[in-house]
Amino acid sequence: MGRRRRVAERRSTRPAVIGSVIAAVVVGGGLGGYALYGSGAAADDTSAAAREKAKAKTGPLSGAEVDTAARRFLTAWQQGGVAEAAAATTDAAGARALLTGWTEDAHIEDVTLTPGPRQGDKVPFTVKGTVKETAAKETAAKETAPDGEAAGEASAGDTASAGTSSGAGKPLTYTSALTVVRGKGDGEPLVRWASAVVHPDLRDGDRLVTGAAGTPPVKALDREGGELTVKKYPSLAPVLDGLREKYGRTAGGTAGVELRIVRGEASKAAKAELSDKTLLELSEGTPGTVETTLSPALQAAAEKQVAARKRASVVLLRPSTGEILAVANSSPGFNTAFQGSLAPGSTMKVVTSSMLFDKKLASADKKHPCPKFFTYGGWKFQNDDKFAIKDGTFKASFARSCNTAFISQAPKLDDSDLTKQAQDVFGLGMDNWAVGVPTFDGAVPVQSQAQMAASLIGQGGVRMNPLNMASVSATVQSGRFRQPYLVSPDVDGRKLATAARSLSAGTLAQVREVMAYTAAYGTAAEAMAGVPGSVGAKTGSAEVDGQKKPNGWFTAYRGDLAGAGVVQAGGHGGSTAGPIVAALLKAGG
């Protein structure tokens, strides 16, 4: 069943015990109790005037200060003291809203918060609680009851039938962390507020809600009718979330009751749009069915390839139709393959080459400059290892991935030329793809001077993901842009994106020629060795600030298959992403 991911569950029958770092017993005047710093009598001992006169605290936080601030916040939260917990943070209003919803909307009770060892200014902690099933079902009944019906009476009947189990619930367990910082003004230690403190998957503006599932579950099927599950294909977790979000209400299913993250406007507006996420299922809904284009054999092969590498993502398409045959990420929490926004490095030279051929600024078999350096817009560009090719052809420069062969043409180009080529021919950067799940459709902004030159080699402001670059190779292989899709447009009648024009016959032949040469004799040759049939490929390496190794990229086609992949911080694309893509091209038969 195409359900969204759930956090790990473990039932505990122990009474709530507060860890030693959370609770402190204060004995004085014959009284004992929990001390919540900054609230009650303890807070009143120091007058406001005295605090104003006191010198603001500065400098690094001591371990005692971190422990005290963490203790104050966690103790208040555990005891249901929303105001006290919120006051212990840098954003009392934001904290109060989310912590109030913790009880009133998420129906989480019997909470135990257990801190782990302090790590500098950071304190990890474990959350254990119970999601009250009866309260959740009452909320769900109210949410789903038709207007005018007595939802309350139905809920009361449910409660009566439950008898002594009316307080029953389902256990919830997960880990989170908080960071302590100095507050503005007095410098007192406070918990730096972010929604992720309450749950690591929350973004600011998101909410935790227990009730009727936002959308009914779906059972996603592969192209052969088999069910796609996270257990079988771990990479598909965010894809299945997206399918449920898109098709849950129209696929014929009914909603269950669940604890879920309801995304706020910020999460929905972000380029990497996030779907609502199920954290705990209290009662199952009835799933509807959604057919996808995924191939079970190729999806399994993709899963195997990315599982062997860190931060790897790959996509495989059928160029003649645009059908997505496989998508996989070694980090399944985020669908980098569809939603990533990364500089594609030299794989972008496929698009740039087509533009240079169109403008007669290069020809595959004619001599083309590839100097060691080229300066433009105040930047001095160079090739990897500062190589140069004397009296070489453009095909040789493309195959060896000569940066200056492209940068040297910048003075002859308008700032918008690459943007127009990417949009008009390859369908990139217009934010109009209708794949069936959320995607980032590439970005090739109009830039000037050095940034424009950098864009020619896939740096500057250019951003892509494996889906985008697989589509680039598919466009070259088939001769025209066909928008990739995971669910057939026949299912819901949505309109697929189109490109304004196709490459001319002469340009298309030359792009295929340089990609074929690169697959046979250039930087892609090692990875493509043994891939049969009519092939073409391009490698890429994209430098990232603060990263020791570049992101390795690879895009290629073989017959009616096209794919692309990236290994972040992996090194050169030919030896990192290349073997992943080549393996899938071979597996395609």
RODO-2510 file (C-alpha; in nm, 4 decimals, decimal comma):
residues 589
     n   res          X          Y          Z
     1     m     0,0000     0,0000     0,0000
     2     g     0,1310     0,3398    -0,0915
     3     r     0,1458     0,4793     0,2599
     4     r     0,3599     0,7598     0,3797
     5     r     0,6444     0,6717     0,6118
     6     r     0,5879     0,6154     0,9778
     7     v     0,8205     0,6697     1,2679
     8     a     0,9354     0,3650     1,4602
     9     e     0,6942     0,2446     1,7283
    10     r     0,7654     0,0730     2,0583
    11     r     0,5077     0,0195     2,3309
    12     s     0,6201     0,0984     2,6826
    13     t     0,4258     0,0122     2,9992
    14     r     0,6656     0,1904     3,2330
    15     p     0,5392     0,4947     3,4179
    16     a     0,6728     0,8281     3,2976
    17     v     1,0176     0,8841     3,4468
    18     i     1,1940     1,2155     3,4096
    19     g     1,5651     1,1837     3,3361
    20     s     1,8063     1,3355     3,5845
    21     v     1,8965     1,6230     3,3571
    22     i     1,5313     1,7274     3,3203
    23     a     1,4029     1,7333     3,6766
    24     a     1,5499     1,8922     3,9838
    25     v     1,3916     1,8657     4,3275
    26     v     1,4111     2,1850     4,5339
    27     v     1,3652     2,1578     4,9086
    28     g     1,3273     2,4701     5,1194
    29     g     1,0817     2,6051     5,3723
    30     g     0,9412     2,2551     5,4071
    31     l     0,8367     2,2419     5,0411
    32     g     0,9607     2,0199     4,7605
    33     g     0,8797     2,0231     4,3887
    34     y     1,0061     2,0668     4,0357
    35     a     1,1925     2,3891     3,9706
    36     l     1,1063     2,5405     3,6313
    37     y     1,3626     2,8137     3,5976
    38     g     1,2255     3,1508     3,4936
    39     s     0,8704     3,0841     3,6143
    40     g     0,6718     3,1029     3,9376
    41     a     0,8316     3,2232     4,2626
    42     a     1,1864     3,1573     4,1432
    43     a     1,1391     3,4033     3,8613
    44     d     0,9938     3,6670     4,0930
    45     d     1,2948     3,6702     4,3268
    46     t     1,4726     3,9072     4,0941
    47     s     1,2878     4,2249     4,0146
    48     a     1,2568     4,3568     3,6623
    49     a     1,4508     4,6654     3,7633
    50     a     1,7362     4,4577     3,8990
    51     r     1,7536     4,2546     3,5821
    52     e     1,7671     4,5696     3,3726
    53     k     2,0684     4,6855     3,5714
    54     a     2,2408     4,3514     3,5482
    55     k     2,5096     4,3201     3,2862
    56     a     2,4031     4,1095     2,9880
    57     k     2,5716     3,7721     2,9768
    58     t     2,8088     3,7111     2,6869
    59     g     3,0596     3,4566     2,5709
    60     p     3,0337     3,0823     2,5127
    61     l     2,7713     2,8935     2,7078
    62     s     2,8853     2,6790     2,9969
    63     g     2,7728     2,3206     3,0292
    64     a     2,5641     2,4155     3,3322
    65     e     2,3862     2,6880     3,1362
    66     v     2,3018     2,4471     2,8547
    67     d     2,1740     2,1860     3,1007
    68     t     1,9658     2,4416     3,2906
    69     a     1,8011     2,5828     2,9772
    70     a     1,7303     2,2341     2,8405
    71     r     1,5919     2,1233     3,1798
    72     r     1,3596     2,4203     3,2045
    73     f     1,2161     2,3695     2,8555
    74     l     1,1819     1,9898     2,8623
    75     t     1,0337     1,9789     3,2128
    76     a     0,7695     2,2385     3,1285
    77     w     0,6832     2,0657     2,7995
    78     q     0,6533     1,7256     2,9664
    79     q     0,4277     1,8625     3,2412
    80     g     0,2037     2,0417     2,9939
    81     g     0,3229     2,3868     3,0910
    82     v     0,2982     2,5417     2,7474
    83     a     0,3540     2,8999     2,8636
    84     e     0,6578     2,8052     3,0715
    85     a     0,8083     2,5954     2,7912
    86     a     0,7479     2,8700     2,5353
    87     a     0,9073     3,1292     2,7624
    88     a     1,2230     2,9177     2,7674
    89     t     1,2709     2,9630     2,3913
    90     t     1,3797     3,2400     2,1565
    91     d     1,0306     3,2571     2,0003
    92     a     0,7647     3,2299     2,2685
    93     a     0,4737     3,2908     2,0297
    94     g     0,5847     3,0286     1,7776
    95     a     0,6615     2,7743     2,0479
    96     r     0,3302     2,8342     2,2249
    97     a     0,1313     2,7748     1,9072
    98     l     0,3010     2,4468     1,8186
    99     l     0,3110     2,3095     2,1739
   100     t    -0,0574     2,3920     2,2207
   101     g    -0,1337     2,1992     1,9021
   102     w     0,0735     1,9096     2,0387
   103     t    -0,2061     1,8374     2,2872
   104     e    -0,5156     1,9888     2,1294
   105     d    -0,4610     1,8902     1,7638
   106     a    -0,2220     1,5949     1,7800
   107     h    -0,3805     1,4433     2,0947
   108     i    -0,0446     1,3305     2,2333
   109     e    -0,0506     1,2554     2,6065
   110     d     0,1508     1,0740     2,8756
   111     v     0,4659     1,2361     2,7449
   112     t     0,8122     1,1395     2,8669
   113     l     1,1154     1,3374     2,7450
   114     t     1,4531     1,1752     2,8070
   115     p     1,7682     1,3707     2,7230
   116     g     2,0828     1,2155     2,5885
   117     p     2,4398     1,3292     2,6582
   118     r     2,4941     1,6999     2,5943
   119     q     2,6964     1,7698     2,2770
   120     g     2,8337     2,1199     2,3147
   121     d     2,5337     2,3535     2,2955
   122     k     2,3115     2,0754     2,1604
   123     v     2,1005     1,8334     2,3669
   124     p     1,9422     1,5338     2,1900
   125     f     1,6370     1,3817     2,3531
   126     t     1,3911     1,0967     2,3108
   127     v     1,0190     1,1582     2,2983
   128     k     0,7743     0,8934     2,4154
   129     g     0,4037     0,9514     2,4310
   130     t     0,0630     0,8091     2,3521
   131     v    -0,1623     0,9267     2,0733
   132     k    -0,5105     0,8970     2,2235
   133     e    -0,7147     0,6921     1,9821
   134     t    -1,0615     0,7833     2,1113
   135     a    -0,9951     1,1569     2,0963
   136     a    -0,8471     1,1147     1,7519
   137     k    -1,1496     0,9231     1,6230
   138     e    -1,3841     1,1846     1,7643
   139     t    -1,1872     1,4507     1,5769
   140     a    -1,1920     1,2417     1,2593
   141     a    -1,5677     1,1932     1,2866
   142     k    -1,6198     1,5661     1,3163
   143     e    -1,3904     1,6284     1,0194
   144     t    -1,5626     1,3789     0,7922
   145     a    -1,9290     1,4030     0,9008
   146     p    -2,1550     1,5621     0,6349
   147     d    -2,2966     1,9025     0,7188
   148     g    -2,5982     1,8849     0,9474
   149     e    -2,5333     1,5346     1,0822
   150     a    -2,4778     1,4742     1,4525
   151     a    -2,1112     1,3889     1,4484
   152     g    -2,1012     1,4296     1,8247
   153     e    -2,3660     1,1599     1,8781
   154     a    -2,1751     0,9184     1,6576
   155     s    -1,8571     0,9840     1,8513
   156     a    -2,0351     0,9306     2,1834
   157     g    -2,1593     0,5931     2,0620
   158     d    -1,8087     0,4947     1,9635
   159     t    -1,6812     0,5950     2,3059
   160     a    -1,9486     0,3973     2,4872
   161     s    -1,8755     0,0835     2,2887
   162     a    -1,5085     0,1128     2,3768
   163     g    -1,5939     0,0696     2,7471
   164     t    -1,2876     0,0716     2,9678
   165     s    -1,0575     0,1124     2,6691
   166     s    -1,1737     0,4701     2,6088
   167     g    -0,8341     0,5957     2,7185
   168     a    -0,6450     0,3576     2,4904
   169     g    -0,3972     0,4925     2,2442
   170     k    -0,1041     0,4065     2,0280
   171     p     0,2564     0,4591     2,1418
   172     l     0,4741     0,7147     1,9674
   173     t     0,8517     0,7207     1,9981
   174     y     1,1121     0,9282     1,8172
   175     t     1,4257     1,1333     1,8771
   176     s     1,4842     1,5046     1,8365
   177     a     1,7316     1,7655     1,9561
   178     l     1,7461     2,1227     2,0834
   179     t     2,0186     2,3844     2,0749
   180     v     2,0753     2,6414     2,3480
   181     v     2,1814     2,9964     2,2600
   182     r     2,2088     3,3274     2,4392
   183     g     1,8942     3,5334     2,4222
   184     k     1,8922     3,8836     2,2862
   185     g     1,9217     4,1557     2,5453
   186     d     2,0135     3,9884     2,8727
   187     g     2,2092     3,7012     2,7192
   188     e     2,0253     3,4421     2,9266
   189     p     2,0397     3,0866     2,7858
   190     l     1,7316     2,9934     2,5819
   191     v     1,6326     2,7089     2,3517
   192     r     1,6705     2,8271     1,9941
   193     w     1,3198     2,7793     1,8630
   194     a     1,2448     2,5921     1,5451
   195     s     0,9530     2,3627     1,4724
   196     a     1,2051     2,0803     1,4221
   197     v     1,2654     2,0815     1,7988
   198     v     0,9192     1,9274     1,8467
   199     h     0,9706     1,6761     1,5644
   200     p     1,2714     1,6614     1,3272
   201     d     1,0502     1,6420     1,0167
   202     l     0,8626     1,9630     1,0969
   203     r     0,9447     2,2850     0,9131
   204     d     0,8419     2,6237     1,0433
   205     g     0,4722     2,6762     0,9720
   206     d     0,3925     2,3016     0,9691
   207     r     0,1465     2,1468     1,2170
   208     l     0,0992     1,8112     1,3868
   209     v    -0,2586     1,6859     1,3512
   210     t    -0,4291     1,3616     1,4485
   211     g    -0,7565     1,2934     1,2765
   212     a    -0,8924     1,1847     0,9426
   213     a    -0,6052     1,1378     0,7012
   214     g    -0,5599     1,4419     0,4843
   215     t    -0,6048     1,2184     0,1837
   216     p    -0,7011     0,8503     0,1567
   217     p    -0,4145     0,6050     0,1097
   218     v    -0,3220     0,4778    -0,2333
   219     k    -0,1834     0,1507    -0,3580
   220     a     0,0740     0,2404    -0,6214
   221     l     0,1326    -0,0179    -0,8933
   222     d     0,4282    -0,0662    -1,1261
   223     r     0,3791    -0,0937    -1,5015
   224     e     0,3234    -0,4697    -1,4652
   225     g     0,0576    -0,4419    -1,1957
   226     g     0,2741    -0,5244    -0,8935
   227     e     0,2412    -0,3193    -0,5748
   228     l     0,5137    -0,0646    -0,5003
   229     t     0,6017    -0,0595    -0,1306
   230     v     0,8686     0,1116     0,0760
   231     k     0,9710    -0,2246     0,2182
   232     k     1,0563    -0,3517    -0,1290
   233     y     1,1776    -0,0210    -0,2743
   234     p     1,3068     0,2070     0,0081
   235     s     1,3823     0,4930    -0,2309
   236     l     1,0171     0,5322    -0,3200
   237     a     0,9077     0,6662     0,0203
   238     p     0,8835     1,0324    -0,0923
   239     v     0,7432     0,9270    -0,4313
   240     l     0,4619     0,7313    -0,2652
   241     d     0,3949     1,0295    -0,0382
   242     g     0,3628     1,2464    -0,3470
   243     l     0,1310     1,0019    -0,5224
   244     r    -0,0981     0,9940    -0,2225
   245     e    -0,1013     1,3720    -0,2016
   246     k    -0,1850     1,4049    -0,5708
   247     y    -0,4242     1,1144    -0,6275
   248     g    -0,5532     1,0082    -0,2838
   249     r    -0,8834     1,1932    -0,3173
   250     t    -0,9555     1,0700    -0,6702
   251     a    -0,8238     0,7126    -0,6683
   252     g    -1,1310     0,5633    -0,4999
   253     g    -1,0032     0,5066    -0,1461
   254     t    -1,1303     0,6149     0,1956
   255     a    -0,9277     0,7923     0,4658
   256     g    -0,8119     0,6342     0,7897
   257     v    -0,7086     0,8042     1,1166
   258     e    -0,3483     0,9075     1,1579
   259     l    -0,0989     1,1425     1,3176
   260     r     0,0494     1,3456     1,0376
   261     i     0,2482     1,6540     0,9536
   262     v     0,0336     1,9067     0,7705
   263     r     0,2647     2,1255     0,5673
   264     g     0,2459     2,5030     0,5969
   265     e     0,2744     2,7606     0,3248
   266     a     0,6543     2,7830     0,3520
   267     s     0,6966     2,4094     0,2889
   268     k     0,4544     2,4176    -0,0035
   269     a     0,6098     2,7279    -0,1583
   270     a     0,9675     2,5987    -0,1418
   271     k     1,1306     2,4810    -0,4657
   272     a     1,1676     2,1378    -0,3099
   273     e     0,7968     2,1164    -0,2259
   274     l     0,7254     1,8826     0,0647
   275     s     0,4153     1,6657     0,0911
   276     d     0,2148     1,6018     0,4088
   277     k     0,3691     1,3116     0,5970
   278     t     0,2143     1,0350     0,8063
   279     l     0,3974     0,9717     1,1347
   280     l     0,1656     0,7164     1,2946
   281     e    -0,1375     0,5294     1,1636
   282     l    -0,4112     0,4676     1,4205
   283     s    -0,6584     0,3001     1,1882
   284     e    -0,6202     0,2036     0,8276
   285     g    -0,8112     0,3586     0,5442
   286     t    -0,9095     0,1793     0,2278
   287     p    -0,6567     0,2508    -0,0482
   288     g    -0,7341     0,3564    -0,3999
   289     t    -0,5172     0,2387    -0,6891
   290     v    -0,2704     0,4429    -0,8945
   291     e    -0,0806     0,2926    -1,1862
   292     t     0,2719     0,4205    -1,2535
   293     t     0,5232     0,3797    -1,5344
   294     l     0,7933     0,2260    -1,3140
   295     s     0,9538    -0,0991    -1,4246
   296     p     0,9896    -0,3443    -1,1325
   297     a     1,3129    -0,4910    -1,2690
   298     l     1,4752    -0,1546    -1,3385
   299     q     1,3532    -0,0067    -1,0101
   300     a     1,5106    -0,2980    -0,8234
   301     a     1,8340    -0,2453    -1,0168
   302     a     1,8311     0,1262    -0,9363
   303     e     1,7760     0,0570    -0,5661
   304     k     2,0715    -0,1798    -0,5654
   305     q     2,2993     0,0725    -0,7348
   306     v     2,2305     0,3670    -0,5042
   307     a     2,2367     0,1509    -0,1908
   308     a     2,6062     0,0869    -0,2522
   309     r     2,6947     0,4600    -0,2495
   310     k     2,6373     0,7579    -0,0250
   311     r     2,4258     1,0496    -0,1476
   312     a     2,3561     0,8951    -0,4877
   313     s     2,0478     0,9551    -0,7040
   314     v     1,9469     0,8218    -1,0452
   315     v     1,6601     0,8360    -1,2968
   316     l     1,5934     0,6231    -1,6062
   317     l     1,3507     0,7273    -1,8828
   318     r     1,2079     0,6002    -2,2093
   319     p     1,2886     0,8815    -2,4605
   320     s     1,0198     0,7841    -2,7106
   321     t     0,7398     0,8426    -2,4580
   322     g     0,8811     1,0259    -2,1547
   323     e     0,7857     0,7390    -1,9215
   324     i     0,9934     0,7218    -1,6039
   325     l     1,1149     0,3644    -1,5603
   326     a     1,3160     0,3976    -1,2387
   327     v     1,4002     0,6548    -0,9721
   328     a     1,6193     0,5950    -0,6682
   329     n     1,8059     0,7826    -0,3962
   330     s     2,0479     0,6432    -0,1392
   331     s     1,9070     0,8958     0,1106
   332     p     1,5334     0,8152     0,0935
   333     g     1,4238     1,1020     0,3173
   334     f     1,4323     1,3440     0,0249
   335     n     1,3761     1,2801    -0,3448
   336     t     1,6907     1,4441    -0,4812
   337     a     1,6371     1,2645    -0,8119
   338     f     1,3181     1,4652    -0,8770
   339     q     1,3400     1,7626    -0,6427
   340     g     1,7111     1,8307    -0,6058
   341     s     1,8462     2,1704    -0,7124
   342     l     2,2171     2,1260    -0,7839
   343     a     2,4688     2,2708    -1,0268
   344     p     2,4993     2,0037    -1,3004
   345     g     2,8583     2,0835    -1,3993
   346     s     2,9774     1,9743    -1,7391
   347     t     2,6674     1,7669    -1,8197
   348     m     2,5147     2,1077    -1,9023
   349     k     2,7586     2,1232    -2,1952
   350     v     2,5115     1,9075    -2,3897
   351     v     2,2667     2,1993    -2,3870
   352     t     2,5425     2,4568    -2,4444
   353     s     2,6855     2,2612    -2,7376
   354     s     2,3481     2,2502    -2,9097
   355     m     2,3310     2,6301    -2,8770
   356     l     2,6839     2,6772    -3,0181
   357     f     2,6021     2,4486    -3,3111
   358     d     2,2786     2,6399    -3,3759
   359     k     2,4678     2,9691    -3,3787
   360     k     2,7519     2,8338    -3,5948
   361     l     3,0001     2,9120    -3,3170
   362     a     3,1260     2,5537    -3,3167
   363     s     3,1263     2,2496    -3,5385
   364     a     3,1961     1,8965    -3,4177
   365     d     3,4870     1,8204    -3,6515
   366     k     3,6334     2,1687    -3,6944
   367     k     3,9180     2,3165    -3,4948
   368     h     3,8116     2,4899    -3,1758
   369     p     4,0137     2,6695    -2,9074
   370     c     4,0822     2,4953    -2,5780
   371     p     4,3402     2,7126    -2,3988
   372     k     4,4677     2,6456    -2,0480
   373     f     4,2961     2,9631    -1,9200
   374     f     4,0337     3,2095    -2,0388
   375     t     3,9317     3,5274    -1,8591
   376     y     3,5845     3,6729    -1,8887
   377     g     3,3885     3,9116    -1,6688
   378     g     3,6792     3,9444    -1,4310
   379     w     3,7047     3,5705    -1,3639
   380     k     3,9932     3,3529    -1,4795
   381     f     3,8540     3,0149    -1,5844
   382     q     4,0663     2,7033    -1,6265
   383     n     4,0404     2,3380    -1,7175
   384     d     4,0771     2,0470    -1,4793
   385     d     4,4496     2,0056    -1,4088
   386     k     4,5020     2,3134    -1,6300
   387     f     4,5253     2,1102    -1,9498
   388     a     4,5056     2,2591    -2,2991
   389     i     4,4317     2,1057    -2,6393
   390     k     4,6302     2,2554    -2,9239
   391     d     4,4786     2,2450    -3,2719
   392     g     4,2021     2,0140    -3,1514
   393     t     3,8438     1,9834    -3,2714
   394     f     3,5358     2,0810    -3,0777
   395     k     3,4534     1,7096    -3,0531
   396     a     3,7853     1,6506    -2,8769
   397     s     3,7179     1,9391    -2,6370
   398     f     3,3687     1,8068    -2,5563
   399     a     3,4985     1,4541    -2,5005
   400     r     3,7712     1,5737    -2,2637
   401     s     3,5344     1,8263    -2,1021
   402     c     3,7391     2,1358    -2,1833
   403     n     3,5845     2,4278    -1,9950
   404     t     3,7619     2,7021    -2,1870
   405     a     3,6270     2,5717    -2,5182
   406     f     3,2881     2,6929    -2,3960
   407     i     3,3916     2,9948    -2,1882
   408     s     3,5825     3,1332    -2,4865
   409     q     3,2533     3,1744    -2,6719
   410     a     3,0930     3,3895    -2,3994
   411     p     3,1928     3,7221    -2,5630
   412     k     2,9888     3,6245    -2,8702
   413     l     2,6708     3,5418    -2,6767
   414     d     2,3806     3,7418    -2,5392
   415     d     2,3051     3,6994    -2,1713
   416     s     1,9744     3,5247    -2,2446
   417     d     2,0952     3,2817    -2,5129
   418     l     2,1494     2,9793    -2,2878
   419     t     1,8223     3,0401    -2,1014
   420     k     1,6287     3,0463    -2,4302
   421     q     1,7981     2,7294    -2,5573
   422     a     1,7218     2,5416    -2,2340
   423     q     1,3574     2,6496    -2,2368
   424     d     1,2757     2,6411    -2,6078
   425     v     1,4477     2,3133    -2,6966
   426     f     1,4835     2,1132    -2,3747
   427     g     1,1736     2,2302    -2,1827
   428     l     1,3803     2,3281    -1,8786
   429     g     1,3347     2,6033    -1,6263
   430     m     0,9696     2,6936    -1,6882
   431     d     0,8215     2,5256    -1,3784
   432     n     0,5436     2,3591    -1,5772
   433     w     0,6202     1,9870    -1,5749
   434     a     0,3265     1,7701    -1,4665
   435     v     0,5019     1,4464    -1,3725
   436     g     0,2431     1,3182    -1,1235
   437     v     0,4465     1,3994    -0,8102
   438     p     0,6323     1,7154    -0,7037
   439     t     0,9410     1,7964    -0,9125
   440     f     1,1927     2,0737    -0,9629
   441     d     1,2071     2,1423    -1,3361
   442     g     1,5520     2,2981    -1,3603
   443     a     1,6670     2,6594    -1,3565
   444     v     1,8758     2,8446    -1,6143
   445     p     1,8422     3,2095    -1,5160
   446     v     1,9563     3,4964    -1,7358
   447     q     2,2934     3,6078    -1,6013
   448     s     2,5709     3,8396    -1,7140
   449     q     2,9471     3,8670    -1,7208
   450     a     3,1322     3,5914    -1,5328
   451     q     2,8142     3,4255    -1,4076
   452     m     2,6836     3,3921    -1,7621
   453     a     3,0117     3,2336    -1,8662
   454     a     3,0000     2,9955    -1,5705
   455     s     2,6487     2,8921    -1,6712
   456     l     2,7856     2,7590    -2,0004
   457     i     2,9669     2,4857    -1,8052
   458     g     2,6834     2,4130    -1,5631
   459     q     2,7903     2,6387    -1,2786
   460     g     2,6775     2,9931    -1,1974
   461     g     2,3029     2,9960    -1,1327
   462     v     2,2215     2,6793    -1,3295
   463     r     2,0450     2,4162    -1,1180
   464     m     1,9316     2,0675    -1,2183
   465     n     1,8586     1,7194    -1,0847
   466     p     1,8889     1,3707    -1,2381
   467     l     1,5340     1,3867    -1,3791
   468     n     1,6194     1,7074    -1,5676
   469     m     1,9485     1,5759    -1,7035
   470     a     1,7987     1,2379    -1,7993
   471     s     1,5431     1,4378    -1,9981
   472     v     1,8275     1,6245    -2,1730
   473     s     1,9781     1,2967    -2,2937
   474     a     1,6318     1,1693    -2,3859
   475     t     1,5730     1,4816    -2,5968
   476     v     1,8973     1,4200    -2,7852
   477     q     1,8221     1,0505    -2,8332
   478     s     1,4646     1,0962    -2,9607
   479     g     1,5146     1,4266    -3,1403
   480     r     1,2593     1,6271    -2,9436
   481     f     1,1535     1,7062    -2,5878
   482     r     0,8918     1,4813    -2,4320
   483     q     0,8100     1,5738    -2,0750
   484     p     0,8908     1,2895    -1,8340
   485     y     0,5991     1,1466    -1,6398
   486     l     0,5418     0,8910    -1,3646
   487     v     0,1634     0,8645    -1,4027
   488     s     0,0060     0,8682    -1,7455
   489     p    -0,1783     1,1918    -1,8263
   490     d    -0,4691     0,9724    -1,9345
   491     v    -0,5361     0,9033    -1,5652
   492     d    -0,6365     1,2589    -1,4796
   493     g    -0,6350     1,4499    -1,8084
   494     r    -0,3496     1,6816    -1,7073
   495     k    -0,1534     1,8584    -1,9787
   496     l     0,2143     1,7764    -2,0211
   497     a     0,4705     2,0476    -2,0877
   498     t     0,6015     2,0967    -2,4408
   499     a     0,8998     2,2729    -2,5963
   500     a     0,8742     2,5549    -2,8485
   501     r     1,0945     2,3845    -3,1067
   502     s     1,3154     2,0878    -3,1841
   503     l     1,6806     2,0916    -3,2812
   504     s     1,7571     2,1206    -3,6495
   505     a     1,8724     1,8024    -3,8203
   506     g     2,2268     1,9367    -3,8516
   507     t     2,2551     2,0388    -3,4866
   508     l     2,0988     1,7164    -3,3625
   509     a     2,3439     1,5068    -3,5651
   510     q     2,6397     1,6975    -3,4204
   511     v     2,5203     1,6697    -3,0590
   512     r     2,4757     1,2963    -3,1050
   513     e     2,8208     1,2749    -3,2645
   514     v     3,0041     1,4456    -2,9764
   515     m     2,8131     1,2445    -2,7140
   516     a     2,8874     0,9179    -2,8970
   517     y     3,2552     1,0127    -2,9207
   518     t     3,2659     1,0899    -2,5481
   519     a     3,1091     0,7515    -2,4676
   520     a     3,3677     0,5729    -2,6818
   521     y     3,6862     0,7737    -2,6308
   522     g     3,6282     1,0524    -2,3795
   523     t     3,5687     1,0935    -2,0072
   524     a     3,2658     0,8604    -2,0208
   525     a     3,4428     0,5732    -2,1951
   526     e     3,5324     0,3711    -1,8851
   527     a     3,1783     0,3801    -1,7454
   528     m     3,0151     0,3088    -2,0826
   529     a     3,2404     0,0163    -2,1700
   530     g     3,0203    -0,2826    -2,2455
   531     v     2,6999    -0,0821    -2,2963
   532     p     2,5757    -0,2084    -2,6349
   533     g     2,3947    -0,0344    -2,9163
   534     s     2,3761     0,3294    -3,0179
   535     v     2,5047     0,5264    -2,7213
   536     g     2,5993     0,8758    -2,6122
   537     a     2,7177     1,0190    -2,2809
   538     k     2,8563     1,3190    -2,0943
   539     t     3,0283     1,3430    -1,7583
   540     g     3,0233     1,6328    -1,5155
   541     s     3,1831     1,7536    -1,1950
   542     a     3,0338     2,0487    -1,0088
   543     e     3,2331     2,2341    -0,7461
   544     v     3,0439     2,3179    -0,4255
   545     d     3,1656     2,5706    -0,1690
   546     g     3,2849     2,4048     0,1492
   547     q     3,2930     2,0592    -0,0095
   548     k     3,6244     1,8780    -0,0516
   549     k     3,5107     1,6752    -0,3500
   550     p     3,2836     1,7923    -0,6315
   551     n     2,9425     1,6468    -0,7069
   552     g     2,9842     1,3824    -0,9742
   553     w     2,7315     1,3831    -1,2625
   554     f     2,6633     1,1541    -1,5560
   555     t     2,4003     1,1569    -1,8303
   556     a     2,3722     0,9058    -2,1132
   557     y     2,1445     0,7189    -2,3504
   558     r     2,1352     0,3779    -2,5140
   559     g     1,8667     0,2964    -2,7684
   560     d     1,5283     0,3896    -2,6221
   561     l     1,6683     0,4426    -2,2725
   562     a     1,8127     0,7580    -2,1201
   563     g     1,9363     0,8160    -1,7691
   564     a     2,1246     1,0511    -1,5422
   565     g     2,2663     1,0388    -1,1947
   566     v     2,4562     1,2373    -0,9365
   567     v     2,6763     1,1382    -0,6435
   568     q     2,7093     1,4363    -0,4127
   569     a     3,0613     1,4995    -0,2825
   570     g     3,1680     1,1863    -0,4661
   571     g     3,4276     1,3209    -0,7086
   572     h     3,4416     1,3071    -1,0868
   573     g     3,1251     1,1898    -1,2574
   574     g     3,2844     0,9295    -1,4803
   575     s     3,3884     0,7166    -1,1833
   576     t     3,0997     0,7901    -0,9440
   577     a     2,7642     0,8485    -1,1128
   578     g     2,8807     0,6907    -1,4401
   579     p     2,8771     0,3268    -1,3260
   580     i     2,5288     0,3726    -1,1748
   581     v     2,3744     0,5051    -1,4960
   582     a     2,5627     0,2577    -1,7158
   583     a     2,4438    -0,0350    -1,5041
   584     l     2,0817     0,0663    -1,5585
   585     l     2,1339     0,1127    -1,9323
   586     k     2,2713    -0,2416    -1,9443
   587     a     1,9860    -0,3752    -1,7288
   588     g     1,7339    -0,2264    -1,9697
   589     g     1,7954    -0,5110    -2,2139
***
